Amino acid sequence: MKIGNLLLILFLIPILLSCEQVWDEVAVSSPDLKLQLIFHLVEGKPTYELILNGKPVLLESGMGFELAGLPALDSDFILLDKKISSFNKSWDQPWGEVKTIQNNYRELILYLQEKSGSQRKMNIVFRLYNDGLGFRYEFPEQEFLDQFQIAAEKTRFVLPYNDSAWWIPAYKPQRYEYLYRKTSVSSIDTAHTPLTIETRNGTFLCFHEAALYDFPSYTIYSPDSNVLAIDLVPWKNGVKAYVETPFVTPWRTIQIGELPGDLVTNYLILNLNDTCRIDDVSWIKPAKYVGIWWGMHIEKYTWGSGPKHGATTRNTMKYIDFAAENGFDGVLIEGWNQGWDGDWIANGGIFSFTKPYRDFDLLKIAAYAKEKGVNLIGHHETSAHIENYEAQMEDAYKLYEELGVSYIKTGYVGGKLFNGEWHHGQYGVRHYQKTVELAAKHHVMLDIHEPIKDCGLRRTWPNLMTREGARGMEWDAWGPDGGNPPDYVPTIVFTRLLAGPMDFTPGIFDIEIPSKPDNRVNTTLAKQLAYYVVIYSPLQMAADLPENYVNKPAFQFIKDVPCDWEETRVLNGVIGDYVTIARKDRNSDDWYLGSITNESPRKFEFILDFLERGTSYTAQIYADGGEADWNTNPLAIDIYERIVTFKDTLFVSLAPGGGQAVRFASINTQEHKEK
């Protein structure tokens, strides 16, 4: 070979290798070009990184899976092909915190195949939004990857710094019902998502998932100072997931905001879910309700039979009367069915979901509710005994459909499911999905307590209305730590509530709970009202005993405030400190505002530029009284009105542990109603 040819070959080798490396690096930008996703194959290993305005959000982070009894799917890949496309279309929610959502993203699909061995295939799909990223894995149908078991997911999120995070622990007996901790990333043990991070450069991140079907939910831990790693919730035998191809995993999501409030109005998770699978959604309606519930928590009533049984025919009819007289849509009835006597947590298999106690006339009550124009909200506490529940579900849902009961609150109290599986593993995910689809078949809307976390399935199944999935108001009645502290809700707005609606059950007026001297509600009265705007749920409860609302002027706000919104705006917010949210009613021109604080008093000024131009409003203001204090004077409240327009300024003064609620009633709307 001539020296010249040899030199030419030696010269071309680096260029050829460089060309191959370019093929192994693919980049895509968000529609506004500010966010960039870069995918790499580093010696056959898939990695990705995320950059915002030229600054790293995530450094190069690993991807893939370990399989049980098979070689891992995390290396030895080549990139067969890639596809980049764009999508931009708006859609309307049948109900929600906002009516119209813009779904605007750029998508990158990477088709990977192993270079050697069985040459198995795995695709990775990235969707890049202006305010975040979603990605998932696809396992195409193929000869050498048919049925398999996942032993671990190797997805990583490598942060530039060891920043601050808000999180709750996973694998604990109270499921999601823990107070949030604020620590460095490196101090995270194993946490549930959503997990929220404030970065050193001032942006805010939320790590979660979307479209969770037939797969375990993921928890997250920190194996290194600036690294987050996924841990799939296992079956009791240690297997993480059973998979049969073709299969797609849930989306792994990173939501990004310049301010904490940007995370609240980020609809990436909803956008990543499939479109609605229910043809006619006209029967799915948000509602406000009262119920036989708080009385059990403060020990006025019992769930089980006996002299203090709450769910009697007579008591239920009184609640129905109260609901009808005050414009509430429904009445929740807990403790109506046989099985509550004795240790129902340990003996969940004895619950019947069709047989009422003898002092509860189900047929009579259903007819009476219908006559009064009130919906019954049925209750199914399973005590986490899924086998017993699934054996009766079809009959129970059919019974409710025949009686016209269109809402069900379900419950799964227990550290684990009765068979030893986690609520949050693949077994639990399958069960919760089964209930949603069966409920849709029988035109039933669901409120799930002790749930699997919300991952946006309400877009696909809008009868999945709301969930608990955090410490609700009941903890104030009996929590051994004194209940939810004043900074709790200003924290969950930017953590738990980023996943979706929560049935928090606000509206307690008997703040100091005389029957429970060791517990109390840790808010002012005005803050209880503000919760109806700050905490989003399409099913909102006025949770206190009906007699505690009688002759209370503040009750008017609960009667007025809707639970279905046209628009949502976050006016301010600091995680754990305070938040102010304004929402527009979907069915009128009225706006509502809720502002809350932690233990510290606050003063804010808001220009009312969200109000419609050319319209005057009566601002009906429910504010903390001058000497109000969550601990020493919780009931002090000032209620007054003023006429405002979009040019005016609202002054908000919040007491320690306090809040303020405002209804901006359109004068045009009021005049129309009077005519």
Secondary structure, DSSP 8 states (H G I E B T S, - for coil): --HHHHHHHHHHHHHHHHHHHHHTEEEEE-TTSSEEEEEEEETTEEEEEEEETTEEEEEEEE--EEETTEEEESSSEEEEEEEEEEEEEEEE-SSSSSSEEEEEEEEEEEEEEESSTT--EEEEEEEEETTEEEEEEEE--BTTBSEEEEEEE--EEE-SS--EEEE-BSS-TTTT-S--EEEEGGG--EE-S-EEEE-TTS-EEEEEEE---SS--EEEEEEETTEEEEEE---TTS--EEEESSEE--EEEEEEESSHHHHHT--HHHHTS-----S--TT---EEEEEE-HHHHTTSSBSSSSTTBS--HHHHHHHHHHHHHHT--EEEE-S-BTT-SS-TTTTGGG--SS-B-TT--HHHHHHHHHHHT-EEEEEEE-TT-HHHHHHHHHHHHHHHHHHT--EEEEE--SSS-TTS--TTSHHHHHHHHHHHHHHHHTT-EEEESS-----STTTT-TTEEEE--S--THHHHH-TT-SS-TTHHHHHTTTGGGTS-B--------TT-TT-TT----S-HHHHHHHHHHS--SEEE--S-GGGTTT-TTHHHHHH--S-EEEEEEEEEETTTEEEEEEEETTSS-EEEEEEESSS-EEEEEE-TTS-TT--EEEEEEEE-TT-BTTTBTT-EEEEEEEE-TT-EEEEEE-TT-EEEEEEEEHHHHHHHH-
